[in-house]
Amino acid sequence: MVQQGGGGQPVYLTTKEVAELLRVKERKVYDLAAADEIPHRRITGKLLFPTAEIVAWIEGRPLNASEERPAVLTGSHDPLLDWAVRELGSDLAIMLNGSLAGLDTFADGKAALAGMHVPGPEGWNISAVEARNLQGCVLIGWAKRARGVLLSPELAGKVSRLEDLKGKRIALRQPGAGAAVLFEKLLAETGLAPGDFELSEGFARTESEAATAVAGGEADAALGIEAMAAPYHLSFLPLIEERFDLLIDRRSYFTTPVQKLLAFAHSPAFRKKAETMGGYDVTELGGVRWLSP
């Protein structure tokens, strides 16, 4: 991307970047430019694409049509994402309310980004996003995470499958949270029912709260991610690998706070943090998983 002199929002995109955004081959972008069907500039024989004009072209609106979304990150809690936003001193505000509630907030235009990890019939997140018939947004890969059960020290070495938790105290996640959706799915697959456990009265609304409930003796176990086990001195039973993605408004994608976050996510410091936390695979971070019509 060609940046402004001050290092702010990108002014131009390259042919490769436009191809990745549109999920087409670079040859198609050249053809569109040759037919003058896409905004572009030809400078010293090289094609460049004005960011603002490309976004307006994709969304089918006049260039000056605008109703900017607030710089808010909503949806599900991811400890690595939370750390990155805070480490940057980013202008992004954080409003954690669970994957599906965050998706609703995003659909209402009240956030620029939404984090999610919702299981679906064909993988993670795409079915949930498609069901909203959203326009002008893109689903970007953030990380693959090791998801399983956080276990109290008393249960260390005594649990090898979900069925071994029958009769134990389980910390629940709030309705609409990705972990809550997954818990229901896992119960159905194993033939278990909520009545097989002693369920908490309240809800753990973040990955940290789930770990705290187990570490503090309020629960024997909770569905959680591997990254939360070591900091709270808990055992971890891995069950699946899940995808945590970011749904981003296309226009907001090119704003300075979002670009700073995505750039930082490719830095050595970020990679080191992901490795230190454990349970993260960030090799596909930034890849386009889905693009709205």
N, C-alpha and C positions, 0 to 999 in steps of 0.2 A: 504494500500500500504506500502511496505517496502522501507524506504527512505535511501538515502546515509547518511553517517555519518554526513555530513555537513548540512543535511536537504534540499538537492536539489532535482533533478529529481528522481522520484521513480525508483528503480532498479528492483523490483519484484512486480507482481500482485498476489492477492489471487485467489482461485478458484471462489469465488463469484464475484469478480471484472471482471474476464475474462468472466464469464457467462453473466454479465450485458453488457459488451462491445459487445459480440457476439449476444446478445438477445436470449440466449438459457438457458435451465435449467442447474443447476450445475451438474446434473447427466451426461449430454452430455459432459461436459468438462472432467469429470472423465473418461468417455469412450474414448475420444480422447487421453487423456494422456496414458491410459492403452494400446491403440493400437499404441502408439508412433507416433501419427499423428499431435501432437502439441508440440512446444518447451516447456519443463518443467524441473524442478529439484525436486528431492524428498529429503528433508532434515529433519532428525529425524522423518520420517514417514509423514511429511506434504508436500503437493504439493505447489510449488511456480513457477511462470511463468516469465521468464526474459522479461522485458518490451520491450527492443529493438528487441528481437527475435520474440515476439508476433506481434509487429507492422509489421515487415518484412514479417512474415508468412501470416498475413491478407492481405497484399498488394501484395503478390505473387512475392516478389523481394528478391534478395540476401541481406544478412544482411548489407553488406557494400555499397549497392547501395544508393546513397543519392543525393538529390538536395533540401536542406532545404529551406522552405519558409521564407520570412522575418517576423519578429515578429511584424506584423501589424494587427490591428483590423479595419476592414472596414465595410461598409454597413450603416444601419440605426442608427439614434441617439436614445439612451436611457439614460435619465438623471441619473438613478441609476447605470447603467453600467459605464457611463462616470465618475461618482463620485468614484466608486470602483477602477477603473484603476488609477485615480489620487491620491486617498487616499493611495493606496499601494506604490506609487512611482514606478509603474511597468515599466518594460523595453518595454512594448507594445506601439507602436506608433499608433495613432488614425487617420484614414482617413475616414471621413464621406461623403458618396456620395449617400445615399438612398439604400433601400433594393435590388432592381434589379440591379442597377449599382454595388453595393457591391458584389452581387452574380457573376457578370461578372468578377470583379476584382479577386475574389476568384478562379473562374474557370480558370483564366489565370495564377494562381500560384503566384500572387503578394501579397497575404495576408494569414495569418495563421487562422484567424477567420473572420466571417462575421455575423453581426447582422441583423435580418430581421423580418418583420411582414407583410406578404403578404397573403391576403385572397385567398382561393381557393375553388373549388367545394366540397372538403371533409375536410375543416378546414383551418388551417393556415400553410403556409410555405412548407409543404411536397410536394405538387404538383409542386411548383415553383422549388424546388431543384431537384426533379425527372426528370423534363423536360430537365435539363442540362446534364443528363447521367454522373454524376460525379463519380469518383472512389476515394477510400481511404479517406473518410470523414464521419463524424457523426454529426447529428443534435441534439443539447442538449437544453433542456428547460431552459430558463432564468427566465421569469416571465409572469404572466398574468397581463394585464394592462387595466384599465378602460379607454375606448376611447369614445370620444364624441365631443362636440362643446364648445370651449372657447368663452365666450361672454363678450362684453364690459359692463362696469357698467350701461350704458344707457339701455341695453337690459335685465338687471337682472329681472327675474320674468315675462318677456314678451314672452319668447320663450319656448315652450314645445315640439316642434317637428321640424324636418328639414324644413318642408314646411313654417314655420313661418319666415324663413329667406329670403323669396322671396324679391328681390329688395335691399337687404342689401349688404354691401361691404364684400367680402370674401377673406381672404388671402390664396392663392394657395400654394400647395407643388409642388416641381419639378417633372416632368415626371419620372416615375420609382420608386418614393418614395412609400413606403407601404401605407402611408396616401393618396397619390394621387390615387392609385389603389382602395383603399377603398371608396374614395369620389365618383368615377365613379360608383362603385357598389351600393352605397347608393342612388345616383341619379336615377339609373335604377330601383331600387326597389320601389322608391316613385313616379316615373313618372315625376321627375323634369329634367330639362336640364340646362347646364351651362348658357344659356341665361336668366335664371330666376334670376340670381344674377349679381351684379356688381363685377367682378373678378379683383384681383390685377394684375398689369402689371408684376411685378417681382415675385420671388418665395421665400417662407420661406423654408430653407433647413434643419432645425433642429426643434425639439420640442420647443426649447428656442426661435428661431426666429419667430415661429408661434405665441407664446405667446407675444413676444415683439411687433409684428405688431398690435395686438389687444390692448395691454396696451398703446402703443404709439399713438393710434388714426388713424393708417394707414388702419385699417380694423375694421368692426363691429364684426366679428366672424372668427374663424378658426377651422378646425378640429384639435383636440389636445388630450392630455391625462390629466387625473385628477391631476396628480402630478405637472403640470405647472400652475394650476389655482391659488392656494393660494399665491405662491411667487410673482405673478404679479397682485394680487388683482382682479382677474377675476371670473365671474360666470362660472359654468360648467354644461352642459346638457349631462348626460351620454346616450350613444347609444348602445354600445356593450362592450363585454369583448374580448380582442384580446390576442393572444400569441406572445410574443417576444422570438425568439430562437437564438441560436448561432450555426452557421455551422462551424465546426472545422476540420481542416486537422488532420487525425488520428495520424500522426507522431508528428505534432505540439502539439497535445493534451497532450503529455507526457513531453513537454519542461517545464523548470522552470517558465517562465512568465505565461503560461496558467495554470499550476498547482497551482501557487500562487493565481491567480485570483479566480479559482474555490474553493480553500480552504477558501479564505477570504469571499467568497459569502455564506459560511455556518457559519460564525462567528456571535456572538451576536451583534457586532457593525454594521454589515451589515443588520441584521434583524431589528435592531432598526431604522436604516436609512430608510429602505423600508417602515416601519410603519409610520415614521414621514412624509415622502414625500406624502403618501396617494395614493390610487388607484392602489396599487401593491399587487399581491398575489404571493409569492415566495415559496409556499409549495412544488412545483414540480420542483424546480430548480435542475439542474444536471441530470435529468432523460433523458434517451435516447429516442428521438422522432422518429428517423429514422437513419438507417445505410446503407451506400452505399453497393452495391454488392461486 
